[in-house]
Amino acid sequence: MGWAIETCNLFKSYDRIKAITDLTLTVPEGSVFGLIGPNGAGKSTLIRMLTGIVRPDQGDAFILGRSIKEKTGSIRQRVGYVPDVPTLYPSFSVADMFRLGCRLYEGWDERRCYELKRVFGLPTGQLVRNLSRGQKVQLALVMALSLRPRLLILDEPTAGLDPVIRRGFLQSVIEEVAERGTTVFYSTHNLNDLEQSADHIAALHQGNLLFSRSLDELKESIHRLQVMFARPQTEENLKTIPGLIDCQHKGRIFTLTVSGELDAIKNQPVLRAASLVEKVDLSLEEMFVALMKAHGYSFAPDYRPGGVLSGREEDAK
Ligand code: ATP
């Protein structure tokens, strides 16, 4: 399998702010790859480098096998990009934008454009400047999908969309992947979106890559166990388990969240002494929260599923 995106030791600073530090990341072709991280983590900077808007200070990246430093129009023909704030022509109507897309892109698919326009109910005659923010995002997505891209890059695409449109948006993206094997690389704060669509996840914090894993790898790497002891146990004893992320208990029943290989975890002396060790299913979101915690993150105290990332624990102090 090839890489749709490959970054090699990318660096980018703005004055003294290190927006991206030594980032090496691969995005498999045909994957739906979610990029997460708190505000200011460097997601947009990375995406802007990949789309040629911002130049890296050091390192390189390859989009569909071509370096971002090469000036080649052929890559633009095959990459659909929806920025966080879509750049569209304000004095054009929606229909004018579609006509422009048809002129600019060799692979433009008029039928797909028509279908998507209907899905989103975009007002064809309306001027871009009079569209709402959500409608502009929808228009940018319809344009990006209609050029029949091999790679779709989306910067927080569902932010500001109402729930019905958001579902339509994700559905269109998922259809595109299912039908054509398009690679989708998107940044998001929304864990529900991630759960619905991504098969790979990478997390950034302060410009550093914390982890990059397929969903299967993620599922293999984090476990929740319910453990019962015949004799009273202390949390201190359980903290000897390598990879322990979280430990809660009620009486003699402990709920442990642990990263690592399941058999090796169960083989820890303290767990061999337990009268019951039972694996409990974790949702993707719970796994993700645990993994972030393992890397030193906390979630806001009022965090609810579908919530957004807060900062690192030490940042909050
Ligand atoms: P968010 O989730 O809030 O959109 P992000 O992960 O996309 O954040 P970036 O927009 O890439 O983060 O910003 C990374 C860092 O670089 C931040 O500290 C930001 O202040 C800084 N930064 C980004 N763009 C610029 C710029 N044009 N000039 C100066 N600093 C910038």
Boltz pocket constraint, residues with backbone or C-beta under 6 A from the ligand:
constraints:
  - pocket:
      binder: B
      contacts: [[A, 14], [A, 15], [A, 17], [A, 18], [A, 19], [A, 37], [A, 38], [A, 39], [A, 40], [A, 41], [A, 42], [A, 43], [A, 44], [A, 45], [A, 46]]
      max_distance: 6.0
